[in-house]
């Protein structure tokens, strides 16, 4: 799969990129996972945050949001579009995320709060659990850290 990668700050986002981001997040996190929640949380347009996305044939197929908060970077909203799953796109996304984090925030530890069943996946990138499994919007989650 030939992917075109983007690393956007809030200022770099145009209307179409922001629409693609919100549409993909809604498709996966709200509709597919049947989990109504307030996705638009005021963090997408904060200057210090970043958006990592991959396009294939003009369609956004992977995305992650990076929040530079205090003394760490929170990786969140990690998504692979359903048609791109099973093609190693999630691994490529995390590889890009780690490179971008190192480029912008080399000194900061990385943090994520992800669905508990993905613990092994994130563990393969050096993340280790730092919480017990907990419920978030009816889905088991776990907090993980990395010192990358």
N, C-alpha and C positions, 0 to 999 in steps of 0.2 A: 504494500500500500504506500503510495507516494504522498507524503504529508508535507504541508507547508505550515511552519511553526511561527507563532507570534508571542512576543513578550511585551505587553502593553502596560503603561502606567494609566492612571485614571485620565490624565490629560491626552493620552494617545488614543483613547477609545473614541470611535465615531459612532453615530447613531446605529449603523448597521451591525457593527461588532457588538455593541451593547445589546441590541435586539437578539442576535444569535446566542449570546451568553444567557440571557434571561429565558429565551425559548428552550434551550437545551436543559437548563436547570429545572424549569417547570416540567418539561417532558419526563425527565428521569425522577427527580426528587418528589414531585407532587403527584403526577399522573401514574407513572409506572409503579412507583413504590406505594401508591395510594396513601399518601401522607400529607394532608393539607397542613401547611405551615407558612409563616410569613418569610419568604425567601428574600425579598427586598428589604434589607436591614440597615441601610445607610452606610454600608462599608464599601460598596462598589466604586464610589467616586472619591474616596479619600486619596489625596495625592501620594502618600507613601506606600500605598498598596499596589499590587501588580496582578495582572491577569495573563495566564498562560493558556494558549489555545492552539489546536491543530485543525487544519482544514484539509479535506480530501474532496477533490472535484467540486470546489465551491461550497461545501457543506461543513460546518463545524462538527468534528467527530470526537474531540477530546478537549477538556477544560479543567483548570484548577485556579483557585484564587489564593493569593499570598497576602497575608495581613501582617504588616510590620507593626507589632504592638510592643511597647515598652522594651523589654530586654530579650525578646524572642520573636520568631516569625511563625505565624500559624498558617499551616497549609490546610485548605478546606475546599469544599464544593468540588471535590475531585470526581470527574465524570468521564465515562466513555460512552458515546452514543451507541444504542443497541446494535445497529448494523455493523459497527466496527469492533465489537467484542470478539474475543477469541483470536485476535490477529496481533497480539503483543502490543497493542496501542497503549494500554494502561502502563506497561513497563516503560515504553518510550516517553509517555507523559511524565512519569515520576523522574526519569533520568533528566529530562529538560527542566523540571521543577528544581531539582537539586543543583543543577548548573546555574540556574537563574538566582537561586538563593545564595549560592557561593559568590556570584558576581556582585550582587547588591548588598548582601548582609553577611559577609564571610565570618564575622565575629559572633554572630548571634546563633544560639541553639534553635533547633526546629521543633515544632510542636504540631500535633494533629489530634483531632477527635474524630474517629472514624467508626464505621460499623464494625462490630466485634468480629464478624466472620472474615474480615479482611486483615486480621492481625498478622497472619503469616506473610501475606503479600507485602505489607509495609515493613515487616521484620526483615525481609530480604533486602531492604534499602537502609538497614541500620537503625530502624526505629525499635524501641523497646517500651513495653507497657509501663505507665506511671500512675495507673488508677485501676480500680476494679471495674468490671463491666457494669454499666448503668443504662437506664432507659432514657432515651431521648426521642420524643414524639412516637412512642410505641415501638422503637427499633433499638436493639441492644448496641451500645457504643462502648468504646474504650479510648482513653487518652494514651498517647504514645509520644516519646521524645527521642531526639537524635542530636548529637553534638556536632553534626556535619558542619 
